[in-house]
């Protein structure tokens, strides 16, 4: 195993364990945390990368202005 980037769960770079409770770990965007793998016990560094996106939809019954 090795380093991982931008995964949806914390993945141990030593044993590959995926932590399904990654959301429980604190830390803000880009803050580096030192955590122990719950499976193999190795200490790893982890950063949480937060990305905000938006979606928009037409409101039902609204007129079609600008189309």
N, CA, C and O atoms as CSV, one atom per row, in Angstrom:
chain,resi,resn,atom,element,x,y,z
A,1,UNK,N,N,0.858,-1.181,0.000
A,1,UNK,CA,C,0.000,0.000,0.000
A,1,UNK,C,C,0.892,1.227,0.000
A,1,UNK,O,O,2.109,1.104,0.136
A,2,UNK,N,N,0.326,2.374,-0.145
A,2,UNK,CA,C,1.086,3.613,-0.136
A,2,UNK,C,C,0.174,4.792,0.134
A,2,UNK,O,O,-0.967,4.630,0.567
A,3,UNK,N,N,0.688,5.967,-0.125
A,3,UNK,CA,C,-0.077,7.187,0.106
A,3,UNK,C,C,-1.320,7.218,-0.782
A,3,UNK,O,O,-1.320,6.677,-1.888
A,4,UNK,N,N,-2.376,7.858,-0.284
A,4,UNK,CA,C,-3.598,8.047,-1.063
A,4,UNK,C,C,-3.987,9.518,-1.011
A,4,UNK,O,O,-3.640,10.221,-0.062
A,5,UNK,N,N,-4.700,9.983,-2.021
A,5,UNK,CA,C,-5.168,11.368,-2.051
A,5,UNK,C,C,-6.617,11.418,-2.492
A,5,UNK,O,O,-7.030,10.678,-3.386
A,6,UNK,N,N,-7.383,12.286,-1.868
A,6,UNK,CA,C,-8.760,12.608,-2.248
A,6,UNK,C,C,-9.665,11.377,-2.326
A,6,UNK,O,O,-10.409,11.207,-3.291
A,7,UNK,N,N,-9.596,10.525,-1.307
A,7,UNK,CA,C,-10.492,9.374,-1.213
A,7,UNK,C,C,-11.696,9.756,-0.361
A,7,UNK,O,O,-11.639,10.733,0.386
A,8,UNK,N,N,-12.777,9.002,-0.463
A,8,UNK,CA,C,-13.980,9.325,0.308
A,8,UNK,C,C,-13.888,8.834,1.755
A,8,UNK,O,O,-14.681,9.255,2.598
A,9,UNK,N,N,-12.942,7.961,2.051
A,9,UNK,CA,C,-12.712,7.456,3.405
A,9,UNK,C,C,-11.220,7.556,3.714
A,9,UNK,O,O,-10.397,7.644,2.803
A,10,UNK,N,N,-10.879,7.542,4.997
A,10,UNK,CA,C,-9.467,7.483,5.381
A,10,UNK,C,C,-8.967,6.081,5.050
A,10,UNK,O,O,-9.563,5.089,5.470
A,11,UNK,N,N,-7.869,6.001,4.295
A,11,UNK,CA,C,-7.282,4.717,3.906
A,11,UNK,C,C,-5.885,4.633,4.516
A,11,UNK,O,O,-5.050,5.510,4.292
A,12,UNK,N,N,-5.637,3.581,5.284
A,12,UNK,CA,C,-4.333,3.408,5.916
A,12,UNK,C,C,-3.269,3.166,4.840
A,12,UNK,O,O,-3.416,2.254,4.026
A,13,UNK,N,N,-2.195,3.976,4.826
A,13,UNK,CA,C,-1.150,3.784,3.827
A,13,UNK,C,C,-0.260,2.572,4.110
A,13,UNK,O,O,0.586,2.217,3.290
A,14,UNK,N,N,-0.451,1.939,5.266
A,14,UNK,CA,C,0.348,0.763,5.626
A,14,UNK,C,C,-0.355,-0.542,5.270
A,14,UNK,O,O,0.245,-1.428,4.662
A,15,UNK,N,N,-1.643,-0.661,5.652
A,15,UNK,CA,C,-2.343,-1.937,5.442
A,15,UNK,C,C,-3.520,-1.830,4.475
A,15,UNK,O,O,-4.077,-2.853,4.077
A,16,UNK,N,N,-3.911,-0.610,4.088
A,16,UNK,CA,C,-5.008,-0.426,3.141
A,16,UNK,C,C,-6.396,-0.418,3.762
A,16,UNK,O,O,-7.391,-0.342,3.041
A,17,UNK,N,N,-6.482,-0.494,5.085
A,17,UNK,CA,C,-7.789,-0.481,5.757
A,17,UNK,C,C,-8.524,0.821,5.456
A,17,UNK,O,O,-7.954,1.905,5.583
A,18,UNK,N,N,-9.811,0.711,5.050
A,18,UNK,CA,C,-10.659,1.885,4.823
A,18,UNK,C,C,-11.533,2.089,6.047
A,18,UNK,O,O,-12.285,1.193,6.434
A,19,UNK,N,N,-11.440,3.256,6.655
A,19,UNK,CA,C,-12.205,3.554,7.863
A,19,UNK,C,C,-13.563,4.121,7.470
A,19,UNK,O,O,-13.649,5.249,6.986
A,20,UNK,N,N,-14.621,3.345,7.674
A,20,UNK,CA,C,-15.968,3.768,7.293
A,20,UNK,C,C,-16.535,4.854,8.196
A,20,UNK,O,O,-17.589,5.416,7.898
A,21,UNK,N,N,-15.857,5.156,9.285
A,21,UNK,CA,C,-16.293,6.217,10.192
A,21,UNK,C,C,-15.374,7.432,10.101
A,21,UNK,O,O,-15.156,8.124,11.096
A,22,UNK,N,N,-14.839,7.691,8.915
A,22,UNK,CA,C,-13.890,8.795,8.732
A,22,UNK,C,C,-14.465,10.136,9.154
A,22,UNK,O,O,-13.729,11.009,9.614
A,23,UNK,N,N,-15.780,10.310,9.001
A,23,UNK,CA,C,-16.425,11.579,9.342
A,23,UNK,C,C,-16.271,11.907,10.823
A,23,UNK,O,O,-16.388,13.070,11.209
A,24,UNK,N,N,-16.008,10.893,11.666
A,24,UNK,CA,C,-15.886,11.120,13.105
A,24,UNK,C,C,-14.598,11.845,13.486
A,24,UNK,O,O,-14.529,12.466,14.547
A,25,UNK,N,N,-13.583,11.774,12.636
A,25,UNK,CA,C,-12.324,12.433,12.947
A,25,UNK,C,C,-12.493,13.929,12.754
A,25,UNK,O,O,-13.097,14.368,11.774
A,26,UNK,N,N,-11.972,14.700,13.666
A,26,UNK,CA,C,-12.088,16.155,13.582
A,26,UNK,C,C,-11.171,16.719,12.518
A,26,UNK,O,O,-10.683,16.004,11.643
A,27,UNK,N,N,-10.952,17.990,12.612
A,27,UNK,CA,C,-10.040,18.642,11.683
A,27,UNK,C,C,-10.776,19.461,10.652
A,27,UNK,O,O,-11.794,19.041,10.101
A,28,UNK,N,N,-10.246,20.628,10.405
A,28,UNK,CA,C,-10.813,21.491,9.387
A,28,UNK,C,C,-10.141,21.248,8.050
A,28,UNK,O,O,-9.296,20.362,7.922
A,29,UNK,N,N,-10.509,22.018,7.082
A,29,UNK,CA,C,-9.964,21.873,5.737
A,29,UNK,C,C,-8.452,22.056,5.746
A,29,UNK,O,O,-7.952,23.116,6.125
A,30,UNK,N,N,-7.730,21.029,5.331
A,30,UNK,CA,C,-6.282,21.090,5.234
A,30,UNK,C,C,-5.531,20.879,6.538
A,30,UNK,O,O,-4.301,20.815,6.531
A,31,UNK,N,N,-6.236,20.770,7.657
A,31,UNK,CA,C,-5.574,20.560,8.949
A,31,UNK,C,C,-5.011,19.141,9.006
A,31,UNK,O,O,-5.717,18.178,8.707
A,32,UNK,N,N,-3.750,19.013,9.385
A,32,UNK,CA,C,-3.107,17.703,9.444
A,32,UNK,C,C,-3.359,17.048,10.802
A,32,UNK,O,O,-3.114,17.647,11.848
A,33,UNK,N,N,-3.850,15.813,10.767
A,33,UNK,CA,C,-4.115,15.045,11.981
A,33,UNK,C,C,-3.183,13.842,12.032
A,33,UNK,O,O,-2.823,13.285,10.995
A,34,UNK,N,N,-2.798,13.447,13.223
A,34,UNK,CA,C,-2.017,12.233,13.422
A,34,UNK,C,C,-2.956,11.216,14.057
A,34,UNK,O,O,-3.424,11.413,15.178
A,35,UNK,N,N,-3.232,10.124,13.340
A,35,UNK,CA,C,-4.177,9.125,13.839
A,35,UNK,C,C,-3.577,7.728,13.722
A,35,UNK,O,O,-2.675,7.487,12.920
A,36,UNK,N,N,-4.095,6.818,14.536
A,36,UNK,CA,C,-3.661,5.425,14.504
A,36,UNK,C,C,-4.681,4.596,13.740
A,36,UNK,O,O,-5.887,4.760,13.922
A,37,UNK,N,N,-4.198,3.712,12.891
A,37,UNK,CA,C,-5.074,2.818,12.140
A,37,UNK,C,C,-5.744,1.853,13.115
A,37,UNK,O,O,-5.062,1.228,13.927
A,38,UNK,N,N,-7.085,1.721,13.047
A,38,UNK,CA,C,-7.768,0.802,13.960
A,38,UNK,C,C,-7.487,-0.675,13.652
A,38,UNK,O,O,-7.775,-1.540,14.479
A,39,UNK,N,N,-6.932,-0.968,12.481
A,39,UNK,CA,C,-6.655,-2.363,12.115
A,39,UNK,C,C,-5.218,-2.770,12.443
A,39,UNK,O,O,-5.002,-3.745,13.162
A,40,UNK,N,N,-4.221,-2.019,11.912
A,40,UNK,CA,C,-2.819,-2.429,12.100
A,40,UNK,C,C,-2.103,-1.650,13.201
A,40,UNK,O,O,-1.027,-2.052,13.645
A,41,UNK,N,N,-2.695,-0.532,13.648
A,41,UNK,CA,C,-2.116,0.240,14.739
A,41,UNK,C,C,-1.033,1.227,14.341
A,41,UNK,O,O,-0.537,1.967,15.192
A,42,UNK,N,N,-0.652,1.258,13.064
A,42,UNK,CA,C,0.376,2.207,12.612
A,42,UNK,C,C,-0.162,3.635,12.689
A,42,UNK,O,O,-1.356,3.871,12.503
A,43,UNK,N,N,0.727,4.576,12.963
A,43,UNK,CA,C,0.357,5.988,13.013
A,43,UNK,C,C,0.524,6.595,11.629
A,43,UNK,O,O,1.541,6.392,10.967
A,44,UNK,N,N,-0.486,7.341,11.203
A,44,UNK,CA,C,-0.450,7.981,9.884
A,44,UNK,C,C,-0.834,9.444,10.015
A,44,UNK,O,O,-1.443,9.851,11.005
A,45,UNK,N,N,-0.479,10.218,9.026
A,45,UNK,CA,C,-0.902,11.612,8.940
A,45,UNK,C,C,-2.082,11.681,7.986
A,45,UNK,O,O,-2.106,11.008,6.955
A,46,UNK,N,N,-3.055,12.498,8.339
A,46,UNK,CA,C,-4.277,12.588,7.548
A,46,UNK,C,C,-4.720,14.045,7.473
A,46,UNK,O,O,-4.669,14.763,8.472
A,47,UNK,N,N,-5.146,14.477,6.309
A,47,UNK,CA,C,-5.754,15.799,6.175
A,47,UNK,C,C,-7.142,15.634,5.579
A,47,UNK,O,O,-7.365,14.789,4.712
A,48,UNK,N,N,-8.070,16.454,6.055
A,48,UNK,CA,C,-9.433,16.458,5.519
A,48,UNK,C,C,-9.493,17.549,4.459
A,48,UNK,O,O,-9.144,18.700,4.718
A,49,UNK,N,N,-9.936,17.178,3.270
A,49,UNK,CA,C,-10.066,18.125,2.163
A,49,UNK,C,C,-11.547,18.372,1.931
A,49,UNK,O,O,-12.285,17.466,1.545
A,50,UNK,N,N,-11.972,19.594,2.169
A,50,UNK,CA,C,-13.389,19.923,2.051
A,50,UNK,C,C,-13.622,20.666,0.746
A,50,UNK,O,O,-12.943,21.646,0.441
A,51,UNK,N,N,-14.600,20.180,-0.022
A,51,UNK,CA,C,-14.971,20.823,-1.276
A,51,UNK,C,C,-16.471,21.094,-1.236
A,51,UNK,O,O,-17.264,20.198,-0.947
A,52,UNK,N,N,-16.844,22.311,-1.521
A,52,UNK,CA,C,-18.256,22.675,-1.523
A,52,UNK,C,C,-18.698,22.873,-2.963
A,52,UNK,O,O,-18.048,23.578,-3.735
A,53,UNK,N,N,-19.808,22.244,-3.312
A,53,UNK,CA,C,-20.380,22.422,-4.643
A,53,UNK,C,C,-21.849,22.791,-4.500
A,53,UNK,O,O,-22.454,22.559,-3.454
A,54,UNK,N,N,-22.413,23.357,-5.540
A,54,UNK,CA,C,-23.815,23.756,-5.531
A,54,UNK,C,C,-24.521,23.177,-6.742
A,54,UNK,O,O,-23.915,22.986,-7.797
A,55,UNK,N,N,-25.801,22.901,-6.584
A,55,UNK,CA,C,-26.657,22.464,-7.685
A,55,UNK,C,C,-27.869,23.380,-7.706
A,55,UNK,O,O,-28.359,23.790,-6.654
A,56,UNK,N,N,-28.350,23.700,-8.893
A,56,UNK,CA,C,-29.553,24.523,-9.014
A,56,UNK,C,C,-30.540,23.828,-9.935
A,56,UNK,O,O,-30.154,23.099,-10.849
A,57,UNK,N,N,-31.832,24.067,-9.676
A,57,UNK,CA,C,-32.901,23.455,-10.457
A,57,UNK,C,C,-33.980,24.495,-10.690
A,57,UNK,O,O,-34.191,25.390,-9.872
A,58,UNK,N,N,-34.652,24.364,-11.805
A,58,UNK,CA,C,-35.767,25.267,-12.072
A,58,UNK,C,C,-36.916,24.946,-11.136
A,58,UNK,O,O,-37.222,23.782,-10.877
A,59,UNK,N,N,-37.540,25.985,-10.638
A,59,UNK,CA,C,-38.683,25.835,-9.757
A,59,UNK,C,C,-39.891,25.447,-10.600
A,59,UNK,O,O,-40.175,26.078,-11.618
A,60,UNK,N,N,-40.593,24.417,-10.175
A,60,UNK,CA,C,-41.758,23.947,-10.914
A,60,UNK,C,C,-42.792,25.061,-11.023
A,60,UNK,O,O,-43.107,25.723,-10.034
A,61,UNK,N,N,-43.316,25.264,-12.218
A,61,UNK,CA,C,-44.328,26.286,-12.439
A,61,UNK,C,C,-43.757,27.654,-12.768
A,61,UNK,O,O,-44.518,28.570,-13.080
A,62,UNK,N,N,-42.446,27.823,-12.709
A,62,UNK,CA,C,-41.841,29.118,-13.048
A,62,UNK,C,C,-41.891,29.314,-14.554
A,62,UNK,O,O,-41.861,28.345,-15.313
A,63,UNK,N,N,-41.966,30.573,-14.988
A,63,UNK,CA,C,-42.004,30.808,-16.432
A,63,UNK,C,C,-40.628,30.562,-17.045
A,63,UNK,O,O,-39.640,30.425,-16.324
A,64,UNK,N,N,-40.566,30.508,-18.336
A,64,UNK,CA,C,-39.355,30.147,-19.067
A,64,UNK,C,C,-38.584,31.380,-19.538
A,64,UNK,O,O,-38.051,31.363,-20.648
A,65,UNK,N,N,-38.505,32.429,-18.756
A,65,UNK,CA,C,-37.775,33.635,-19.159
A,65,UNK,C,C,-36.338,33.309,-19.519
A,65,UNK,O,O,-35.698,32.477,-18.876
A,66,UNK,N,N,-35.846,33.956,-20.530
A,66,UNK,CA,C,-34.448,33.819,-20.910
A,66,UNK,C,C,-34.129,32.545,-21.662
A,66,UNK,O,O,-32.955,32.262,-21.902
A,67,UNK,N,N,-35.123,31.770,-22.040
A,67,UNK,CA,C,-34.854,30.520,-22.761
A,67,UNK,C,C,-35.046,30.696,-24.233
A,67,UNK,O,O,-34.864,29.748,-24.997
